[in-house]
Amino acid sequence: MAKIYMDLPNGAKMPAVGLGTWQAKDASELTTALEAALELGYRHIDTALVYENEAIIGKVLKKWFDAGKLKREDLFITTKLPMFAVHPDRVEDFMKTSLKNLDLDYVDLYLIHFPACVNVKNGNFLEGFEIEPTDHVAVWKKMEEQVDAGRTKAIGISNFNKSQIENLLKSNPRIKPANLQVELHVHLQQQELVKYCLENGITVTAYSPLGNPGINKFLGSIGQEARQLPNVLTDENIKKIATKHNKTSAQVMLRYLLQRSVIVIPKSVTPSRLKENIDIFDFALDNTDMQTLNGLEVGEPARVCDFKIFKGLDKHPQWPFTN
């Protein structure tokens, strides 16, 4: 069965369904979506400095706090240390910047967004960057200091592979990673990575849990070529399971991950889809359903967020993916 919350090592409860906000930086659209999500009962919001929407989120949260509709402790807020700050000298400044943007005293979870550090030219990735040496252990010590200072309740990692996590754990960190956030969906299941994390007390969050149907719109907006990826939402196997449970394909895909003890953060700015994405606790997939969905694994070719838009990043010694 699936839990409504996942327990973090620090005793905190992380809502198993959250709102992802990548590709959501239109102020009016995101404000409307956040208002709708909070009304629907979402209490977990995922953002990042590079999403350029922390300040929009902060304004909405302040409005709800000031109106007495929510207390800070009712919410679970995640943000992330950007790729160009994965360096011991930069962690604290960027942590403080995110808190200022969000207008919060602390976040619940602060993640290293990507395992490779780069020096970005003119503050714009697409104008180019230089690869920088990246010392995860040294950076992690600075992440631990953010917990000590009360700026974040928990710390974790994103887009790290199993080997990188193993190396971090071998350093015997004072505070272990509480969470790994990676791309996960029925076509990219990462079974071994999820198993390793759960066995080592690290919760797992799935971004793009629906395979990110909007990826080509995003690629077009930055002048990149569209990619040929299968639309997971139209898969006939998933449709059959959805019909059986009187649910949608999206709900089946999210429920599948929950039953693997994975937290999900689907992104939507459409109120009807926001409702659909959180309405997944009143049914359960049986063993046959789970086996069918397990059989849809494609692996690396199905990775939506392959970070290839950053030309040359795959030459970084800490590149986490199999090329």
C-alpha positions in Angstrom: 0.0 0.0 0.0 1.0 3.6 -0.4 1.6 6.1 2.4 0.3 9.7 2.5 3.6 10.8 4.1 7.1 9.4 3.9 9.2 9.6 7.1 12.5 11.4 6.8 15.5 10.5 9.1 15.0 13.8 11.0 11.5 12.7 12.0 9.8 15.0 9.6 6.9 13.8 7.4 7.3 14.5 3.7 3.9 14.5 1.8 4.0 11.7 -0.7 2.4 13.9 -3.4 3.8 17.4 -4.0 3.5 20.1 -6.6 6.4 20.2 -9.1 7.1 23.7 -10.5 9.8 23.3 -13.2 8.7 25.2 -16.4 6.3 27.3 -14.3 7.6 30.8 -14.1 4.7 32.9 -15.5 3.7 34.8 -12.4 -0.1 34.9 -13.1 -0.3 31.3 -14.2 1.8 29.9 -11.3 0.0 32.0 -8.7 -3.4 30.7 -9.9 -2.0 27.1 -9.8 -0.6 27.5 -6.4 -3.8 28.9 -5.0 -5.7 26.0 -6.5 -3.2 23.5 -5.2 -3.3 24.8 -1.7 -7.1 24.8 -1.7 -7.1 21.2 -2.9 -4.8 20.1 0.0 -1.3 20.2 -1.5 1.1 20.8 1.3 4.4 19.9 -0.5 5.9 22.3 -3.0 9.0 21.7 -4.9 11.1 24.5 -6.5 14.7 25.4 -7.3 16.6 28.6 -7.7 17.1 27.9 -11.4 13.3 27.6 -12.0 13.1 31.4 -11.5 9.9 31.1 -9.5 10.9 31.0 -5.8 9.7 34.7 -5.4 6.3 34.0 -6.9 5.9 31.0 -4.6 7.0 33.1 -1.6 4.3 35.8 -2.3 1.5 33.2 -2.5 2.7 31.5 0.7 2.9 34.9 2.5 -0.6 35.7 1.5 -1.8 32.4 3.0 0.2 32.9 6.2 -1.0 36.5 6.6 -4.6 35.4 6.1 -4.2 32.7 8.8 -5.2 30.0 6.3 -1.9 28.1 6.8 0.9 28.0 9.3 4.5 27.6 8.1 4.7 24.2 9.8 1.8 23.0 7.7 3.9 23.0 4.6 6.9 21.1 3.2 9.0 23.2 0.9 11.9 21.9 -1.1 14.4 24.0 -3.1 17.8 23.3 -4.6 21.4 24.4 -4.8 22.1 25.2 -8.5 24.7 23.5 -10.6 26.9 26.6 -10.7 27.0 26.7 -6.9 28.0 23.0 -6.2 31.2 24.4 -4.5 32.0 24.7 -0.8 32.4 28.5 -1.0 29.0 29.1 -2.6 26.5 26.9 -0.7 25.7 29.3 2.1 25.2 32.3 -0.1 22.9 30.5 -2.5 20.9 28.9 0.4 20.3 32.4 1.8 19.3 33.7 -1.7 16.7 31.0 -2.0 15.3 31.8 1.5 15.1 35.5 0.6 13.3 34.7 -2.6 10.9 32.5 -0.8 10.5 34.9 2.1 11.0 32.0 4.5 13.2 31.5 7.5 13.9 27.9 6.5 13.0 25.2 4.0 12.2 21.7 4.8 14.6 20.1 2.3 17.6 21.5 0.5 19.0 19.5 -2.4 22.2 19.6 -4.4 20.4 20.0 -7.8 23.0 18.2 -9.9 26.3 16.4 -9.1 28.5 18.4 -11.5 29.7 22.0 -10.8 30.1 24.5 -13.7 31.0 28.1 -13.9 28.3 29.8 -16.0 29.1 32.7 -18.4 27.1 35.8 -17.9 24.7 33.9 -15.6 23.2 32.1 -18.5 23.8 28.4 -19.1 23.0 28.6 -22.8 25.7 31.2 -23.3 28.2 28.6 -22.2 30.0 27.4 -19.1 33.3 26.0 -17.9 33.6 22.6 -16.1 34.7 23.0 -12.5 36.2 20.3 -10.2 33.4 19.0 -7.9 34.1 17.6 -4.4 30.9 16.2 -3.1 32.2 15.5 0.4 33.4 19.1 0.8 30.1 20.5 -0.5 28.1 18.1 1.7 29.9 19.4 4.8 28.6 22.9 3.9 25.2 21.5 3.3 25.3 20.1 6.9 26.1 23.5 8.1 22.9 24.8 6.7 21.0 22.3 8.9 23.1 23.5 11.9 22.2 27.1 11.1 18.5 26.3 10.9 18.2 27.3 7.3 16.9 23.9 6.2 15.5 21.0 8.2 16.9 18.3 5.9 19.4 18.0 3.1 19.6 15.7 0.1 20.7 15.2 -3.5 19.2 15.2 -7.0 20.3 13.5 -10.2 23.1 11.6 -8.4 23.8 8.0 -9.6 24.3 5.0 -7.3 28.1 5.3 -7.4 28.0 8.9 -6.4 25.7 8.2 -3.5 27.9 5.3 -2.4 31.0 7.6 -2.4 29.1 10.2 -0.3 28.0 7.6 2.2 31.5 6.1 2.5 32.7 9.5 3.7 30.6 8.8 6.9 28.7 12.1 6.8 27.5 13.6 10.0 24.0 14.0 8.4 23.0 11.4 5.8 21.1 12.5 2.7 17.4 12.4 3.5 16.2 12.3 0.0 17.2 11.6 -3.6 15.2 13.3 -6.4 15.5 11.8 -9.8 13.5 11.3 -13.0 11.3 8.3 -12.5 8.3 7.0 -14.5 7.1 3.7 -15.9 9.5 4.0 -18.9 12.5 4.9 -16.6 12.0 2.9 -13.5 15.5 2.9 -11.9 14.7 -0.1 -9.8 18.2 -0.7 -8.6 18.8 2.9 -7.6 15.5 3.1 -5.7 16.1 -0.2 -3.9 19.6 1.0 -2.9 18.3 4.3 -1.5 15.4 2.8 0.4 17.8 0.2 1.9 20.0 3.0 3.1 17.4 5.2 4.7 17.2 7.7 1.8 13.7 8.6 0.6 13.2 8.9 -3.2 11.3 11.6 -5.1 10.3 11.2 -8.7 10.3 14.2 -10.9 8.7 14.0 -14.3 6.6 11.0 -13.0 4.3 11.3 -16.0 7.2 11.4 -18.5 6.9 15.2 -18.9 4.6 15.5 -21.9 5.6 19.2 -22.1 9.3 18.7 -22.8 9.2 19.6 -26.5 7.4 22.8 -25.8 10.2 23.7 -23.4 12.9 22.7 -25.9 11.3 24.8 -28.6 11.2 27.8 -26.2 15.0 27.7 -25.9 15.7 27.0 -29.6 16.4 23.3 -29.2 15.1 20.5 -31.5 12.1 18.4 -30.4 12.8 14.9 -29.2 11.0 11.7 -30.3 9.8 10.2 -27.0 6.9 7.8 -26.5 3.8 9.5 -24.8 3.4 7.4 -21.7 0.0 8.7 -21.1 -1.4 7.1 -24.3 0.1 3.6 -23.6 -2.7 1.0 -24.1 -1.5 -1.2 -21.1 -1.8 1.8 -18.8 -5.2 2.8 -20.2 -6.5 -0.7 -19.5 -5.4 -0.6 -15.9 -6.9 2.9 -15.6 -10.3 1.7 -17.0 -10.3 -1.2 -14.5 -9.9 1.1 -11.6 -12.1 4.0 -13.0 -9.0 6.2 -12.9 -6.9 8.1 -15.5 -3.6 6.9 -17.0 -1.9 9.7 -15.0 -3.4 8.5 -11.7 -2.2 5.0 -12.4 1.3 6.1 -13.2 1.5 8.2 -10.0 0.0 5.4 -7.9 2.5 2.9 -9.3 5.3 5.0 -7.9 3.6 5.5 -4.6 3.3 1.8 -4.2 7.1 1.6 -4.8 7.5 3.9 -1.8 8.4 6.8 -4.1 7.3 10.4 -3.5 5.8 12.1 -6.7 5.9 15.8 -7.7 3.9 16.1 -10.9 3.8 19.5 -12.4 0.6 21.1 -13.6 -0.9 24.6 -13.7 -4.4 23.3 -14.6 -6.8 23.0 -11.6 -8.5 19.9 -13.0 -5.2 18.1 -13.4 -4.0 19.3 -10.0 -7.1 17.6 -8.5 -6.6 14.5 -10.5 -2.9 14.2 -9.5 -3.6 14.2 -5.8 -6.7 12.0 -6.0 -4.7 8.7 -5.9 -5.2 7.5 -2.3 -8.6 5.8 -2.8 -7.5 2.8 -4.9 -4.7 0.3 -5.1 -2.9 -1.5 -7.9 -2.9 -5.3 -7.5 0.1 -7.5 -8.2 -0.9 -8.1 -11.8 -1.1 -4.3 -12.4 2.3 -3.8 -10.9 3.8 -6.6 -13.0 2.3 -5.1 -16.1 3.7 -1.7 -15.3 7.1 -3.1 -14.4 7.2 -4.7 -17.8 7.0 -1.2 -19.5 10.6 -0.4 -18.6 12.6 1.2 -21.5 15.6 2.5 -19.5 18.0 5.3 -20.5 16.5 6.0 -24.0 13.3 7.1 -22.2 15.1 9.7 -20.1 13.3 12.9 -20.7 15.6 15.3 -18.8 18.9 14.2 -20.1 20.6 17.6 -19.6 21.9 17.4 -23.2 20.8 21.0 -23.7 24.0 21.9 -21.9 26.4 21.1 -24.6 29.6 19.5 -23.3 28.2 18.9 -19.8 28.5 15.1 -20.4 32.3 15.5 -20.4 32.2 16.5 -16.7 33.9 13.9 -14.5 30.8 13.9 -12.3 28.3 13.4 -15.2 25.8 11.0 -13.6 24.1 9.3 -16.6 25.1 6.5 -18.9 25.7 8.0 -22.4 
